[in-house]
Amino acid sequence: MVQVILPDGQIQDFSSCITAADVAEQISPRLAKAAVAAEVNGKVVDLDAPLPGDGPVQLKILTERDPQALDVLRHSAAHVMARAVLRLFPGAKLAFGPPVENGFYYDIDLDRPLNEEDLARIEAEMAKIVEMDEPFERLEVPWDKAVEICRDLGQPYKVEHLQEGLANEKTVSFYRQGEFLDLCEGPHIPSAGRLKAFKLLSVAGAYWRGDASRQQLQRLYGTAWFSKKDLDDYLLRLEEAKKRDHRVLGKRLELFTIDPMVGSGLILWLPKGAIIRKQLEDFLYGELLRRGYQAVYTPHIGRVELYQTSGHYPYYADSQFPPIQMADGERYLLKPMNCPHHIMIYKSRPRSYRELPLRLAEFGTVYRFEQSGELTGMTRVRGFTQDDAHIFCTEDQVPEEFRGCLEMTQFVLQTLGFTDYRVRLSLRDPKSNKYVGDPEVWERAESALRRVCEEMNLPNLETAIGEAAFYGPKADFIVSDCIGREWQLGTVQLDYNLPSPQRFNLEYIGPDNRPHQPVMIHRAPFGSLERFTGILIEHFAGAFPLWLAPEQIRVLTVSEKFEEYARQVERQFREAGLRVVGDYRAEKVSAKIRDAQLELVPYMAVIGGREQEQGTVALRERRKGDLGAFPVAAVIAKLQEEIRLKIIPRYDDARK
């Protein structure tokens, strides 16, 4: 007998050799019809996979309502796509085809590049396969037989994967669907007919195993959903995202540029973009001072020995620039992290418990050698500036300091209009040996952090066992922007590793006059200024709130004869601290207004004869249009108050 424990805690006994599909049928024919896959003891499997018979089985039948089921659907869609490609392009060689966020892809080696017309043909062929509604059949095969099968199929990438990635396996699995046979771990939907809503999106280049020295493949991207409505909604979001692409807006609005002469992934902040960055820095710096942080500055390079002690080198050498070899034999590294430098500031003299917590903050630029195929505008770069801070405290101070970091991150996100977010508390997996430090210390720390998060009533708090950093638990803020895309932004991490005797051997003298080891907290609400600004550009669609806008108000003249008064108004705005530009071209005022609208300037001050006579300006707002005539002093007061309050336009307004 197999004892099955259902999600509601109900326990049922079934005969041996039963499958999840059988259990679903016995529970309810309706459930059996809706079932997509199953979660058995925490692992997602095929519906027809036999349940293990060596103990109680935790079973959950997955339907369209479960997020895991969407991954199964998309993995199956990747197989259907690969089958369609082989039908249309015999001899194509397959690499990997996993589900990814919002879709799937398959890397394929073809003798010619695919185009939009080809994607339409592949999609049509997929529809034929779906119409046939053939089942996905799992086959367990001995390893040596699997190599033989892949060779016979003419699939060298599968052979290499077997020989290198799966060399220690005794058996491996294939999935068959009609004439199509593919090496795959699974799981899959019961049959192709469940794939009701899919769309191929694009094709891009990808190297085999991500190695630029290996064969370049074509990566076919697609998306799949359980309903046509979900697909249509996603495609609409995709179109909205294209309009908001920070690379396009950044160029049009002259915010930043990337020049090949400087280097890929290295951002050149143009004057307007630099204003946004400076406003963000000033905003956060003021908040840091109010919360007891001390500003520090550290160099862009350091001796390799520093990063060997921290563990960043050579363990993360693949994502770092090579060391700089000096004539005297010393080697330096472009700074990959700020924390080792802040640690050396802590160690610059003896510390007492009376000084703790010590909060050190820096807008520190670091460098990572990201692969060229992974670089994306401002959101994935090789040089970036973190709003980094490290808190050195006693273990007793950890809960309060952790709370302060979470509260500060919440304040930053709220100020910038990110109100839809969830917090993921990542904890240690007690069964894993990847974590450093005393298990008892981990338990105390995790209990304290869990209690802090629960007391703060954080929105959508979730716990992720096994997702902690190897040196300590952490909390990540997963933020949804105004079109529903999720971004990981603020993070707060607890660290028992770097202060340890095995690393930097940090100490403070306690009230008992004896040395003790402090705890470190790593904290970055923005993450990096480059990535955060790129996200802000897309979140606001380039229409920044007044306090962040590079140009806050533009003075426009109806005709040239009002230029002298307009320049006086411009000077008054500038002296009041507003970022102002005057447009005195010999153009129609309607054209000037249109240009200001296209450049997303928040306010316009239009000046004609009446305004000159009355000492006023006709004020226009980018979203609302004409607001009426106001004295210059009243406009200044209005804008200064909006800046002081850091008012954020509503999301629906930001899209207009």
C-alpha positions as CSV (number, residue, x, y, z in Angstrom):
1,M,0.0,0.0,0.0
2,V,1.0,3.6,-0.7
3,Q,0.1,6.2,2.0
4,V,-0.7,9.5,0.2
5,I,-0.8,12.8,2.1
6,L,-2.8,15.4,0.3
7,P,-2.3,19.2,0.6
8,D,-5.3,19.5,3.1
9,G,-3.6,17.0,5.4
10,Q,-6.0,14.2,4.4
11,I,-4.3,10.8,4.3
12,Q,-5.4,8.1,1.9
13,D,-4.1,4.6,1.3
14,F,-3.8,3.3,-2.3
15,S,-2.5,0.1,-3.8
16,S,1.1,0.1,-4.9
17,C,2.2,1.1,-8.5
18,I,-0.4,3.9,-8.5
19,T,0.2,7.1,-10.4
20,A,-0.7,10.7,-9.6
21,A,-3.2,10.5,-12.4
22,D,-4.9,7.5,-10.7
23,V,-5.1,9.4,-7.5
24,A,-6.6,12.4,-9.2
25,E,-9.2,10.2,-10.9
26,Q,-10.2,8.6,-7.6
27,I,-10.5,12.0,-5.9
28,S,-12.6,13.5,-8.6
29,P,-13.0,13.0,-12.4
30,R,-13.1,16.8,-12.7
31,L,-9.7,17.1,-11.0
32,A,-8.4,14.3,-13.2
33,K,-9.5,16.3,-16.3
34,A,-7.9,19.5,-15.0
35,A,-4.7,17.9,-13.9
36,V,-1.5,19.0,-15.7
37,A,1.3,17.4,-13.6
38,A,2.0,16.5,-10.0
39,E,4.2,17.5,-7.2
40,V,5.5,14.4,-5.3
41,N,7.5,15.0,-2.2
42,G,8.3,18.5,-3.4
43,K,9.4,17.5,-6.9
44,V,7.3,18.2,-10.0
45,V,6.7,15.0,-12.1
46,D,4.6,13.7,-14.9
47,L,1.0,12.7,-14.1
48,D,1.6,9.1,-15.1
49,A,4.8,8.7,-13.0
50,P,4.4,5.9,-10.5
51,L,4.3,7.1,-6.9
52,P,7.2,5.9,-4.7
53,G,6.4,3.0,-2.5
54,D,9.0,3.4,0.2
55,G,7.1,5.6,2.6
56,P,4.4,8.3,2.9
57,V,4.0,10.4,-0.2
58,Q,3.3,14.1,-0.1
59,L,1.2,14.6,-3.2
60,K,-0.3,17.7,-4.8
61,I,-2.1,17.5,-8.1
62,L,-1.1,20.5,-10.2
63,T,-3.7,22.3,-12.4
64,E,-3.7,25.5,-14.4
65,R,-4.0,27.5,-11.2
66,D,-0.6,26.4,-10.0
67,P,2.5,28.4,-11.0
68,Q,4.6,25.2,-11.4
69,A,2.1,23.9,-14.0
70,L,3.0,26.9,-16.3
71,D,6.6,25.8,-16.4
72,V,5.5,22.3,-17.3
73,L,3.4,23.7,-20.1
74,R,6.2,25.9,-21.4
75,H,8.7,23.1,-21.3
76,S,6.3,21.0,-23.4
77,A,5.9,23.9,-25.8
78,A,9.7,24.0,-26.3
79,H,9.5,20.3,-27.3
80,V,6.6,21.0,-29.7
81,M,8.6,23.8,-31.2
82,A,11.7,21.6,-31.7
83,R,9.6,19.0,-33.3
84,A,8.2,21.5,-35.7
85,V,11.7,22.8,-36.6
86,L,12.9,19.3,-37.4
87,R,9.9,18.8,-39.6
88,L,10.6,22.0,-41.5
89,F,14.4,21.8,-41.4
90,P,15.6,18.2,-41.4
91,G,19.1,17.9,-40.1
92,A,18.7,20.6,-37.5
93,K,20.7,19.9,-34.3
94,L,19.1,20.5,-30.9
95,A,20.9,21.8,-27.8
96,F,18.8,22.7,-24.7
97,G,15.1,23.9,-24.5
98,P,14.1,25.0,-21.0
99,P,11.2,27.0,-19.7
100,V,12.1,30.5,-18.6
101,E,10.3,33.5,-17.1
102,N,7.2,34.2,-19.2
103,G,8.1,31.6,-21.8
104,F,10.6,29.1,-23.2
105,Y,13.4,28.8,-25.7
106,Y,15.3,26.1,-27.6
107,D,18.9,26.5,-28.8
108,I,19.2,25.0,-32.3
109,D,22.0,24.6,-34.8
110,L,20.8,25.3,-38.4
111,D,22.7,25.8,-41.6
112,R,21.0,29.2,-42.2
113,P,19.7,32.1,-40.1
114,L,16.0,32.1,-39.3
115,N,13.8,35.1,-40.1
116,E,10.3,36.3,-39.3
117,E,8.8,34.3,-42.1
118,D,10.4,31.1,-40.7
119,L,8.9,31.8,-37.3
120,A,5.5,32.0,-38.8
121,R,6.0,28.7,-40.6
122,I,7.3,27.0,-37.4
123,E,4.3,28.4,-35.4
124,A,1.9,27.0,-38.0
125,E,3.6,23.6,-37.8
126,M,3.3,23.7,-34.1
127,A,-0.5,24.3,-34.4
128,K,-0.7,21.1,-36.5
129,I,1.2,19.1,-33.9
130,V,-1.1,20.4,-31.1
131,E,-4.1,19.5,-33.2
132,M,-2.9,15.9,-33.3
133,D,-2.9,15.8,-29.5
134,E,-0.4,13.1,-29.2
135,P,0.8,12.1,-25.7
136,F,4.2,12.8,-24.2
137,E,5.7,9.4,-23.4
138,R,8.6,9.0,-21.0
139,L,11.3,6.4,-21.7
140,E,14.0,5.3,-19.3
141,V,17.1,4.2,-21.2
142,P,20.5,2.8,-20.1
143,W,23.2,5.5,-20.5
144,D,25.2,3.7,-23.2
145,K,22.0,3.0,-25.1
146,A,21.1,6.7,-24.9
147,V,24.4,7.7,-26.4
148,E,23.8,5.3,-29.3
149,I,20.2,6.7,-29.8
150,C,21.5,10.4,-29.9
151,R,24.2,9.4,-32.4
152,D,21.6,7.7,-34.6
153,L,19.4,10.7,-34.4
154,G,22.3,12.9,-35.6
155,Q,22.2,15.0,-32.4
156,P,25.9,15.7,-31.4
157,Y,25.0,18.3,-28.7
158,K,22.9,15.7,-26.9
159,V,25.8,13.2,-27.2
160,E,28.2,15.7,-25.7
161,H,25.7,16.5,-22.9
162,L,25.5,12.8,-22.1
163,Q,29.2,12.3,-22.1
164,E,30.0,15.4,-20.0
165,G,27.0,16.5,-18.0
166,L,25.4,13.1,-17.5
167,A,28.4,10.8,-17.5
168,N,27.8,9.4,-14.0
169,E,24.2,8.5,-14.7
170,K,23.3,4.8,-15.1
171,T,20.0,5.6,-16.9
172,V,18.6,8.7,-18.5
173,S,15.2,9.7,-19.8
174,F,13.8,10.5,-23.3
175,Y,10.4,11.8,-24.2
176,R,8.6,10.6,-27.3
177,Q,5.9,12.4,-29.1
178,G,4.9,10.9,-32.5
179,E,8.1,10.6,-34.6
180,F,9.9,13.1,-32.2
181,L,12.3,11.7,-29.6
182,D,14.4,14.0,-27.4
183,L,16.7,13.5,-24.4
184,C,14.9,15.2,-21.6
185,E,14.4,15.0,-17.8
186,G,10.9,16.3,-18.0
187,P,8.2,16.6,-16.8
188,H,5.6,17.3,-19.5
189,I,1.9,17.9,-19.9
190,P,-0.1,14.7,-20.7
191,S,-0.5,15.5,-24.3
192,A,0.1,18.3,-26.8
193,G,-3.6,19.2,-27.0
194,R,-3.3,21.0,-23.7
195,L,-1.1,23.6,-25.4
196,K,-3.9,26.1,-26.4
197,A,-2.2,29.5,-26.4
198,F,1.4,30.0,-27.7
199,K,3.4,32.5,-29.7
200,L,6.9,32.5,-31.1
201,L,8.5,35.8,-30.3
202,S,12.1,36.1,-31.6
203,V,15.3,34.5,-32.6
204,A,18.7,35.4,-31.1
205,G,22.3,34.2,-31.1
206,A,23.6,31.9,-28.3
207,Y,26.8,30.0,-27.8
208,W,26.8,26.4,-27.0
209,R,27.1,26.1,-23.2
210,G,27.5,29.9,-23.1
211,D,31.1,29.6,-24.3
212,A,32.0,32.3,-26.8
213,S,34.7,30.0,-28.2
214,R,32.1,27.3,-29.1
215,Q,29.6,26.9,-31.9
216,Q,27.1,29.8,-32.2
217,L,23.5,28.5,-32.2
218,Q,20.1,30.2,-32.8
219,R,17.9,30.6,-29.8
220,L,14.2,30.5,-30.6
221,Y,12.1,32.3,-28.0
222,G,8.4,31.7,-27.4
223,T,5.7,32.1,-24.8
224,A,2.9,29.8,-23.8
225,W,-0.2,30.2,-21.5
226,F,-3.1,28.2,-20.5
227,S,-5.6,30.5,-22.1
228,K,-5.9,32.8,-25.1
229,K,-6.8,35.7,-22.7
230,D,-3.6,35.2,-20.7
231,L,-1.6,35.1,-23.9
232,D,-3.2,38.3,-25.2
233,D,-2.7,40.1,-21.9
234,Y,1.0,39.1,-22.0
235,L,1.5,40.3,-25.6
236,L,-0.1,43.6,-24.7
237,R,2.3,43.9,-21.7
238,L,5.2,43.1,-24.1
239,E,4.1,45.8,-26.5
240,E,3.9,48.3,-23.6
241,A,7.4,47.1,-22.4
242,K,8.8,47.8,-25.9
243,K,7.5,51.4,-25.7
244,R,9.2,51.8,-22.4
245,D,12.5,50.2,-23.4
246,H,15.1,52.2,-21.4
247,R,17.6,51.8,-24.2
248,V,15.3,53.5,-26.7
249,L,14.1,56.2,-24.3
250,G,17.6,56.7,-22.9
251,K,18.8,57.6,-26.4
252,R,15.8,59.7,-27.3
253,L,15.8,61.7,-24.1
254,E,19.6,61.9,-24.1
255,L,20.1,60.2,-20.7
256,F,23.0,57.8,-21.3
257,T,25.0,56.3,-24.0
258,I,27.3,53.3,-24.5
259,D,30.2,53.7,-26.9
260,P,32.3,50.8,-28.3
261,M,35.4,53.0,-28.0
262,V,34.8,53.1,-24.2
263,G,33.7,49.5,-24.0
264,S,30.6,47.3,-23.9
265,G,28.6,47.4,-20.6
266,L,30.2,50.7,-19.5
267,I,27.7,53.5,-19.1
268,L,28.4,57.1,-20.1
269,W,25.9,59.3,-18.2
270,L,24.9,62.2,-20.3
271,P,24.1,65.5,-18.5
272,K,20.3,64.8,-18.3
273,G,20.9,61.3,-17.0
274,A,23.6,62.6,-14.6
275,I,20.9,64.9,-13.1
276,I,18.7,62.0,-12.3
277,R,21.6,60.0,-10.8
278,K,22.6,63.0,-8.6
279,Q,19.0,63.5,-7.4
280,L,18.9,59.8,-6.4
281,E,22.2,60.0,-4.6
282,D,21.3,63.2,-2.8
283,F,17.9,61.7,-1.7
284,L,19.5,58.6,-0.3
285,Y,22.5,60.4,1.2
286,G,20.2,62.6,3.2
287,E,18.3,59.6,4.4
288,L,21.6,57.8,5.4
289,L,22.6,60.8,7.5
290,R,19.3,60.8,9.3
291,R,19.7,57.1,10.1
292,G,23.2,57.3,11.5
293,Y,25.3,56.2,8.6
294,Q,28.8,57.6,8.0
295,A,30.0,58.2,4.4
296,V,33.3,56.7,3.2
297,Y,35.1,56.5,-0.1
298,T,37.3,53.6,-1.3
299,P,39.5,53.1,-4.4
300,H,38.4,51.4,-7.6
301,I,41.1,48.8,-7.3
302,G,42.8,46.7,-4.6
303,R,45.5,44.2,-4.2
304,V,44.6,40.7,-5.2
305,E,45.4,39.5,-1.7
306,L,42.5,41.5,-0.3
307,Y,40.0,39.6,-2.5
308,Q,41.7,36.3,-1.8
309,T,41.1,36.9,1.9
310,S,37.4,37.8,1.2
311,G,37.0,34.8,-1.1
312,H,36.0,36.8,-4.1
313,Y,39.2,35.8,-5.9
314,P,39.7,33.2,-7.4
315,Y,36.3,31.7,-6.6
316,Y,34.4,34.3,-8.8
317,A,37.3,34.8,-11.2
318,D,35.1,34.0,-14.2
319,S,33.0,37.1,-13.6
320,Q,35.9,39.4,-12.9
321,F,38.3,41.4,-15.0
322,P,41.8,39.8,-15.0
323,P,44.3,41.0,-12.4
324,I,46.6,43.9,-13.3
325,Q,50.2,42.8,-13.2
326,M,52.6,45.4,-12.0
327,A,56.4,45.6,-12.7
328,D,57.2,45.0,-9.1
329,G,55.3,41.8,-9.0
330,E,52.2,43.1,-7.2
331,R,48.8,42.4,-8.7
332,Y,45.7,44.5,-8.5
333,L,42.1,43.8,-9.2
334,L,39.3,46.0,-10.4
335,K,37.0,46.1,-7.4
336,P,34.3,43.4,-7.7
337,M,32.7,44.3,-4.3
338,N,32.9,47.1,-1.8
339,C,32.7,45.0,1.4
340,P,36.4,44.1,1.7
341,H,37.3,47.8,1.5
342,H,34.8,48.7,4.2
343,I,36.1,45.9,6.3
344,M,39.6,47.3,6.2
345,I,38.2,50.7,7.3
346,Y,36.7,48.9,10.3
347,K,40.1,47.3,11.0
348,S,42.0,50.5,10.7
349,R,41.9,50.8,14.5
350,P,40.7,48.8,17.5
351,R,36.9,49.0,18.1
352,S,34.9,49.0,21.2
353,Y,31.3,47.8,21.7
354,R,30.4,51.4,22.5
355,E,31.0,52.3,18.8
356,L,28.6,49.6,17.5
357,P,26.6,49.6,15.4
358,L,29.1,51.2,13.0
359,R,27.3,52.0,9.7
360,L,29.5,52.7,6.7
361,A,28.0,53.8,3.4
362,E,29.4,54.5,0.0
363,F,28.3,55.0,-3.6
364,G,31.0,52.6,-4.7
365,T,31.7,51.6,-8.3
366,V,32.5,47.9,-8.9
367,Y,33.3,45.9,-12.0
368,R,32.2,42.5,-13.2
369,F,33.1,40.9,-16.5
370,E,29.7,39.9,-17.7
371,Q,29.5,38.0,-21.0
372,S,28.8,40.2,-24.0
373,G,25.6,38.3,-24.7
374,E,24.2,39.0,-21.2
375,L,24.8,42.8,-21.4
376,T,21.5,44.8,-21.6
377,G,21.6,48.6,-21.6
378,M,21.8,49.9,-18.1
379,T,20.2,46.8,-16.4
380,R,23.2,44.4,-17.1
381,V,26.6,46.2,-17.2
382,R,30.2,45.7,-16.5
383,G,30.8,48.7,-14.3
384,F,28.1,49.9,-11.9
385,T,27.8,52.0,-8.7
386,Q,26.2,50.4,-5.7
387,D,24.4,52.3,-3.0
388,D,26.4,50.1,-0.7
389,A,26.4,50.1,3.1
390,H,27.9,47.7,5.7
391,I,26.8,47.6,9.3
392,F,29.1,46.2,11.9
393,C,27.2,45.3,15.1
394,T,26.9,42.9,18.0
395,E,24.7,39.8,17.6
396,D,22.2,41.3,20.0
397,Q,21.9,44.3,17.8
398,V,21.2,42.3,14.6
399,P,17.3,42.3,14.9
400,E,17.0,46.0,15.3
401,E,19.6,46.8,12.6
402,F,17.9,44.3,10.2
403,R,14.6,46.0,10.9
404,G,16.2,49.4,10.2
405,C,17.5,48.2,6.8
406,L,14.1,46.8,5.9
407,E,12.3,50.0,6.9
408,M,14.8,52.1,4.9
409,T,14.3,50.0,1.8
410,Q,10.5,50.3,2.2
411,F,10.9,54.1,2.5
412,V,13.0,54.3,-0.7
413,L,10.6,52.1,-2.7
414,Q,7.5,54.0,-1.4
415,T,9.1,57.4,-2.3
416,L,9.8,56.3,-5.8
417,G,6.3,54.9,-6.4
418,F,7.1,51.2,-6.1
419,T,4.2,50.2,-3.9
420,D,3.6,46.7,-5.3
421,Y,6.3,44.3,-3.9
422,R,6.9,41.2,-2.0
423,V,9.7,40.3,0.4
424,R,11.5,36.9,0.2
425,L,13.3,35.8,3.4
426,S,16.0,33.3,2.3
427,L,17.0,30.8,4.9
428,R,19.5,28.0,5.2
429,D,18.7,24.4,4.3
430,P,19.7,22.4,7.4
431,K,20.5,19.4,5.2
432,S,23.0,21.2,3.0
433,N,26.7,21.6,3.7
434,K,27.2,24.7,1.6
435,Y,26.8,27.1,4.6
436,V,29.6,28.4,6.8
437,G,29.3,29.0,10.5
438,D,27.9,27.4,13.6
439,P,24.3,25.9,13.1
440,E,23.3,27.3,16.4
441,V,24.2,30.8,15.4
442,W,22.2,30.3,12.1
443,E,19.2,29.2,14.1
444,R,19.3,32.2,16.4
445,A,19.8,34.6,13.5
446,E,17.0,33.1,11.4
447,S,14.6,33.1,14.3
448,A,15.4,36.7,15.0
449,L,15.0,37.8,11.4
450,R,11.8,35.8,10.9
451,R,10.4,37.5,14.0
452,V,11.4,40.9,12.7
453,C,9.7,40.3,9.3
454,E,6.5,39.0,10.9
455,E,6.3,41.9,13.4
456,M,6.7,44.4,10.5
457,N,3.8,42.8,8.7
458,L,5.8,42.9,5.4
459,P,3.6,42.6,2.3
460,N,3.5,39.1,0.6
461,L,6.2,37.8,2.9
462,E,7.5,34.4,1.7
463,T,10.2,32.1,3.0
464,A,12.6,30.4,0.8
465,I,14.5,27.5,2.4
466,G,17.9,26.8,0.9
467,E,18.1,30.2,-0.8
468,A,20.3,31.9,1.9
469,A,23.7,33.1,0.9
470,F,26.4,30.7,2.1
471,Y,27.4,33.3,4.8
472,G,24.0,34.1,6.2
473,P,20.3,34.6,5.7
474,K,19.0,37.5,3.6
475,A,15.8,39.4,2.6
476,D,15.2,40.4,-1.0
477,F,12.6,42.9,-2.2
478,I,10.9,41.7,-5.4
479,V,9.2,44.8,-6.9
480,S,6.5,44.9,-9.6
481,D,6.6,47.9,-11.9
482,C,3.5,49.6,-13.4
483,I,3.0,47.0,-16.1
484,G,3.5,44.0,-13.8
485,R,7.1,43.0,-14.5
486,E,9.0,41.9,-11.5
487,W,12.5,43.2,-10.5
488,Q,14.7,42.2,-7.6
489,L,15.8,45.5,-6.1
490,G,16.6,46.1,-2.4
491,T,18.5,43.4,-0.5
492,V,19.6,43.0,3.1
493,Q,22.1,40.3,3.9
494,L,23.4,39.0,7.2
495,D,27.1,37.9,7.2
496,Y,28.9,35.7,9.7
497,N,31.6,34.7,7.2
498,L,33.7,37.7,6.4
499,P,34.2,38.8,10.1
500,S,35.3,35.3,11.0
501,P,38.9,34.2,11.9
502,Q,39.0,32.3,8.7
503,R,38.5,35.5,6.7
504,F,39.2,39.0,8.2
505,N,39.2,38.1,11.9
506,L,37.2,41.2,12.9
507,E,37.0,42.0,16.6
508,Y,35.6,44.5,19.1
509,I,36.3,44.8,22.8
510,G,33.1,43.9,24.7
511,P,32.0,45.1,28.1
512,D,33.8,42.1,29.6
513,N,37.0,43.7,28.2
514,R,37.5,40.7,26.0
515,P,37.5,40.5,22.1
516,H,34.3,39.4,20.3
517,Q,33.4,38.9,16.7
518,P,31.0,41.4,15.2
519,V,28.3,40.5,12.7
520,M,28.1,42.3,9.3
521,I,24.9,43.4,7.5
522,H,25.2,44.1,3.7
523,R,22.5,46.5,2.5
524,A,21.6,48.2,-0.8
525,P,18.1,49.6,-1.4
526,F,18.8,50.6,-5.0
527,G,21.1,47.7,-5.8
528,S,23.0,49.7,-8.5
529,L,22.4,53.2,-9.7
530,E,22.7,52.0,-13.4
531,R,20.2,49.2,-13.1
532,F,17.8,51.1,-10.8
533,T,17.8,54.1,-13.2
534,G,17.2,51.8,-16.2
535,I,14.2,50.3,-14.3
536,L,13.0,53.8,-13.4
537,I,13.1,54.9,-17.0
538,E,10.8,52.0,-18.0
539,H,8.6,52.3,-14.9
540,F,7.9,56.0,-15.6
541,A,8.2,55.5,-19.4
542,G,10.7,58.4,-19.3
543,A,8.1,60.8,-17.7
544,F,9.9,61.3,-14.4
545,P,8.3,62.9,-11.5
546,L,9.1,66.6,-11.0
547,W,11.8,66.1,-8.4
548,L,13.7,63.7,-10.6
549,A,13.1,65.3,-14.0
550,P,16.3,66.6,-15.7
551,E,14.3,69.6,-16.9
552,Q,11.5,70.6,-14.6
553,I,10.0,73.6,-16.5
554,R,10.4,75.1,-19.9
555,V,9.7,78.7,-20.7
556,L,8.1,79.2,-24.1
557,T,7.4,82.5,-26.0
558,V,4.5,83.1,-28.3
559,S,6.7,85.4,-30.4
560,E,10.1,86.9,-30.3
561,K,8.9,90.2,-28.9
562,F,8.2,88.7,-25.5
563,E,11.7,87.2,-25.1
564,E,13.0,89.8,-22.7
565,Y,10.3,89.2,-20.2
566,A,10.6,85.5,-20.7
567,R,14.3,85.6,-19.9
568,Q,13.5,87.5,-16.7
569,V,11.0,84.7,-15.8
570,E,13.6,82.0,-16.6
571,R,16.1,83.7,-14.4
572,Q,13.6,83.8,-11.5
573,F,12.9,80.1,-11.9
574,R,16.6,79.3,-11.9
575,E,17.4,81.5,-8.9
576,A,14.6,79.6,-7.1
577,G,16.5,76.3,-7.7
578,L,14.4,75.0,-10.5
579,R,15.9,73.2,-13.5
580,V,14.6,75.5,-16.4
581,V,15.2,75.9,-20.1
582,G,14.0,78.7,-22.3
583,D,12.7,78.1,-25.9
584,Y,13.0,81.4,-27.8
585,R,13.1,79.9,-31.3
586,A,11.2,81.6,-34.1
587,E,8.7,78.8,-34.2
588,K,4.9,78.6,-33.5
589,V,4.1,78.1,-29.9
590,S,2.2,75.0,-30.7
591,A,5.4,73.4,-32.1
592,K,7.3,74.4,-29.0
593,I,4.6,72.8,-26.8
594,R,4.7,69.7,-28.9
595,D,8.5,69.5,-28.6
596,A,8.3,69.9,-24.8
597,Q,5.6,67.2,-24.6
598,L,7.8,64.8,-26.7
599,E,10.8,65.5,-24.4
600,L,8.5,64.7,-21.4
601,V,9.1,68.1,-19.7
602,P,6.7,68.1,-16.6
603,Y,5.7,71.8,-16.8
604,M,5.7,74.6,-19.4
605,A,5.4,78.4,-18.8
606,V,3.9,80.0,-21.9
607,I,4.5,83.7,-22.3
608,G,2.6,86.1,-24.6
609,G,1.3,89.7,-24.5
610,R,-1.3,89.2,-21.7
611,E,1.3,87.4,-19.5
612,Q,3.8,90.2,-20.0
613,E,1.3,92.9,-19.2
614,Q,0.1,91.1,-16.0
615,G,3.4,89.7,-14.8
616,T,2.2,86.1,-15.0
617,V,2.8,82.9,-17.0
618,A,0.3,80.6,-18.6
619,L,1.2,77.3,-16.9
620,R,0.8,73.9,-18.7
621,E,1.3,70.5,-17.2
622,R,2.5,67.7,-19.4
623,R,-0.4,65.3,-18.6
624,K,-3.2,67.8,-17.8
625,G,-2.5,70.6,-20.3
626,D,-3.4,74.2,-19.6
627,L,-3.7,75.0,-15.9
628,G,-4.4,78.7,-16.3
629,A,-2.4,81.9,-15.6
630,F,-0.4,82.4,-12.4
631,P,2.0,84.9,-10.9
632,V,5.6,83.7,-11.3
633,A,6.0,83.5,-7.5
634,A,2.9,81.2,-7.2
635,V,4.3,78.9,-9.9
636,I,7.6,78.7,-8.0
637,A,5.9,77.9,-4.8
638,K,3.7,75.2,-6.4
639,L,6.7,73.5,-8.0
640,Q,8.9,73.7,-4.9
641,E,6.1,72.1,-2.8
642,E,5.7,69.3,-5.3
643,I,9.5,68.7,-5.3
644,R,9.6,68.8,-1.5
645,L,6.8,66.2,-1.2
646,K,8.3,64.1,-4.0
647,I,4.9,63.6,-5.5
648,I,4.7,60.6,-7.9
649,P,2.2,60.6,-10.8
650,R,-0.3,57.7,-10.7
651,Y,0.6,54.7,-12.8
652,D,-2.2,55.2,-15.3
653,D,-1.1,58.9,-15.7
654,A,2.5,57.8,-16.3
655,R,1.4,55.8,-19.3
656,K,-0.2,58.8,-21.1
